[in-house]
């Protein structure tokens, strides 16, 4: 959606007061009120930097200029867009990503740098990657652009930065190849790129045609995504999963021409929720629907992106996957379909988002069809609000048709529903526990954490699909000082660190990450062959029963933030909720393995309790 649009001549006339003009247009067209920081940024980046760039007689007066062009109804906005035709009379666009950064450091994250933003030094996407991703989105999803073969180029202009060694370091060469970066004093480079791509002006009508175009994946992209995902054996569907998939496709098709559709798909660990979500993404993309895979939990999204990265050259993986906080303040029904995995992890608002009131409502408003995959017993943080009742409430407010489906067949944990039934009972999540056979699923209580590590390492040596995870009862000291250990069990001389921040959710698939310990935030929604679980002191035994101790959670774990405040107001409710979250956390950790789960407990009494519940003991009773 266009906010400010005009010719070069008009832009230069507006330049002395451009921050006021753009502020008014952003409010009028996008409905967004901006703060002082963004207002000042417009004055510096537009009224100063880009007005000097465009003061070039070789750039025609009638080329089109757009400022704050919002992509596809999303919160992402292109800072500066120039449109016209090239020397071969082909319609052409240039995306310019503007940054006011001054001091920039390298980051361990791919395609990221570190710079001072919002009062602190933070990880930010490399400006070349950001410019390229916006250009790529236009090429892949804007029907006018791909049907008319509009040429799209991109660059970044970091106009306050005086030293480019970090921005142009060897590790960023792939990003720079897609979109060059220019710094202070390199105005001629920005001008030359614009001149080389936009030799003739076409007025504002060209950009207006781009703006009016439908948003759907190009045929080439849709076919590639469909072929790629459906051909991956990891994503093959079985039994009731196929029925759920076909229902999703049917309702999504109906939602385009009929009432808004909402599907609630309930299923426990290992029932294939993520498998169906990915297949749905594939099928609906192949139908050229504007569809996104959404998950509040970054871990599965990061792993899927890592697996798909490079398979489709030129594809912006971020165009397919997003977090749940991305739907604040966008136009209603901007998407055909949103597929929400791990919907139980939705929140009132993200700690990283300045806006938003309720992610369930915002997501339902944003698409014609919304699919929620949910397991309420996997809510693991104080902020998780994803519940079926809330989905039904907001669906009713939007007069949506609601379908309920349930997945019951279990394809993880050796395909053993009995193990999960036993686990729920043992952890006190359900009243009865039943038993399971060890020939189908290998569960063991290990009395030494070093033996646990050795056993899981042996399993991991086969195919790199086994890892150790732990309850979040140890502070993340190594985040600030990599030399420090996090999980320390002195009586066994055991030391380990939490997974590296630089690897994010890829920790679970990186070949050199075995020695790192994962937590609920980096493994939920993913699966392993064998999982080792370190049970911390937040589980204990009293009176022969398993109890929870929320005070033993680490200070650096945000899962329980809100517990102390709520306990002062309503201690019974707060303690009940904390108890549920801790039990759910261990249920989730102990159900990540497809073939086995090995458990070490810091409290011997908890280990004794678990051993006493093992099926062999139950069978002898």
HELIX and SHEET records of a PDB file:
HELIX    1   1 UNK A    8  UNK A   14  1                                   7    
HELIX    2   2 UNK A   15  UNK A   17  5                                   3    
HELIX    3   3 UNK A   18  UNK A   25  1                                   8    
HELIX    4   4 UNK A   26  UNK A   30  3                                   5    
HELIX    5   5 UNK A   36  UNK A   42  1                                   7    
HELIX    6   6 UNK A   43  UNK A   50  3                                   8    
HELIX    7   7 UNK A   51  UNK A   54  1                                   4    
HELIX    8   8 UNK A  127  UNK A  141  1                                  15    
HELIX    9   9 UNK A  143  UNK A  147  1                                   5    
HELIX   10  10 UNK A  170  UNK A  172  5                                   3    
HELIX   11  11 UNK A  173  UNK A  178  1                                   6    
HELIX   12  12 UNK A  187  UNK A  197  1                                  11    
HELIX   13  13 UNK A  205  UNK A  212  1                                   8    
HELIX   14  14 UNK A  219  UNK A  230  1                                  12    
HELIX   15  15 UNK A  233  UNK A  235  5                                   3    
HELIX   16  16 UNK A  240  UNK A  257  1                                  18    
HELIX   17  17 UNK A  273  UNK A  286  1                                  14    
HELIX   18  18 UNK A  298  UNK A  308  1                                  11    
HELIX   19  19 UNK A  317  UNK A  319  5                                   3    
HELIX   20  20 UNK A  343  UNK A  345  5                                   3    
HELIX   21  21 UNK A  359  UNK A  366  1                                   8    
HELIX   22  22 UNK A  376  UNK A  378  5                                   3    
HELIX   23  23 UNK A  388  UNK A  397  1                                  10    
HELIX   24  24 UNK A  413  UNK A  415  5                                   3    
HELIX   25  25 UNK A  417  UNK A  426  1                                  10    
HELIX   26  26 UNK A  449  UNK A  463  1                                  15    
HELIX   27  27 UNK A  477  UNK A  479  5                                   3    
HELIX   28  28 UNK A  490  UNK A  492  5                                   3    
HELIX   29  29 UNK A  501  UNK A  508  5                                   8    
HELIX   30  30 UNK A  520  UNK A  523  1                                   4    
HELIX   31  31 UNK A  550  UNK A  552  5                                   3    
HELIX   32  32 UNK A  558  UNK A  560  5                                   3    
HELIX   33  33 UNK A  563  UNK A  569  1                                   7    
HELIX   34  34 UNK A  571  UNK A  589  1                                  19    
HELIX   35  35 UNK A  604  UNK A  613  1                                  10    
HELIX   36  36 UNK A  615  UNK A  620  1                                   6    
SHEET    1   A 6 UNK A   4  UNK A   7  0                                        
SHEET    2   A 6 UNK A  64  UNK A  70 -1                                        
SHEET    3   A 6 UNK A  77  UNK A  85 -1                                        
SHEET    4   A 6 UNK A  91  UNK A  99 -1                                        
SHEET    5   A 6 UNK A 151  UNK A 158  1                                        
SHEET    6   A 6 UNK A 180  UNK A 183  1                                        
SHEET    1   B 3 UNK A 104  UNK A 106  0                                        
SHEET    2   B 3 UNK A 112  UNK A 117 -1                                        
SHEET    3   B 3 UNK A 120  UNK A 125 -1                                        
SHEET    1   C 6 UNK A 321  UNK A 322  0                                        
SHEET    2   C 6 UNK A 291  UNK A 295  1                                        
SHEET    3   C 6 UNK A 335  UNK A 341  1                                        
SHEET    4   C 6 UNK A 367  UNK A 374  1                                        
SHEET    5   C 6 UNK A 261  UNK A 267  1                                        
SHEET    6   C 6 UNK A 401  UNK A 407  1                                        
SHEET    1   D 7 UNK A 442  UNK A 446  0                                        
SHEET    2   D 7 UNK A 593  UNK A 601  1                                        
SHEET    3   D 7 UNK A 528  UNK A 535  1                                        
SHEET    4   D 7 UNK A 466  UNK A 470  1                                        
SHEET    5   D 7 UNK A 516  UNK A 518  1                                        
SHEET    6   D 7 UNK A 494  UNK A 498  1                                        
SHEET    7   D 7 UNK A 487  UNK A 489 -1                                        
SHEET    1   E 2 UNK A 539  UNK A 542  0                                        
SHEET    2   E 2 UNK A 545  UNK A 548 -1                                        
END                                                                             
